[in-house]
Amino acid sequence: MVYLKLFLASYLLGATPVAYLTARLFRGIDIRRVGSRNAGATNVLLRAGVIPGIITAVGDAGKGALAVWWAGTYFGEVAFAPLLALLWAMLGHNWSIWLRFEGGGGLATFMGGMVSIAWWVLVLLLPFWALSYMVTRHKYLSSLLACTALPVVLGAHLSSWQHFWFGLGAACLLAVKQIRAWIRWASGAMKETGNPA
């Protein structure tokens, strides 16, 4: 029962559609029907403006941070509760029940939670992603390469299988959305041309 409570609390927190609500409030648009159709901070920034984009980024990151804090405070009896809470918050963000199981890419929510769990992971991964992008000049491929590095970095530096499996789960949630966006770009659904830089 305690795992179910942790799942529901974290999922529903993550499912809060910050991008959708912000875009509706500031521009009166359905963010799922414009641009990349992704209910995340980047699409809001490009389609609704800088202020809505910043609000969305902070809100989405806050969901991850709040899920980690909530789990550590109220579910201390559950082993690795903050890790599970962050995964479930990402799941809710990516496939929100309030948006008919549409959502964002999960990156801001992941980063918000990781600041509380192990902020240095972001310090290691961001340069790796940047280097991958410099080599490939492809935003989706470089993002997927960064996803593959995530469980290795977490597991190796913390010497923990639990953190490795958490990293693998988070990487899968992030990668699924990247692959979906890549397919949309390749099919022309995003109306982009050339390399997805």
Secondary structure, 3 states (H helix, E strand, C coil): CHHHHHHHHHHHHHHCCHHHHHHHHHHCCCHHHCCCCCCCHHHHHHHHCHHHHHHHHHHHHHHHHHHHHHHHHHCCCCCCHHHHHHHHHHHHHHCEHHHCCECCCCHHHHHHHHHHHHHHHHHHHHHHHHHHHHHHCCHHHHHHHHHHHHHHHHHHHHCCHHHHHHHHHHHHHHHHHHHHHHHHHHHCCCCCCCCCC
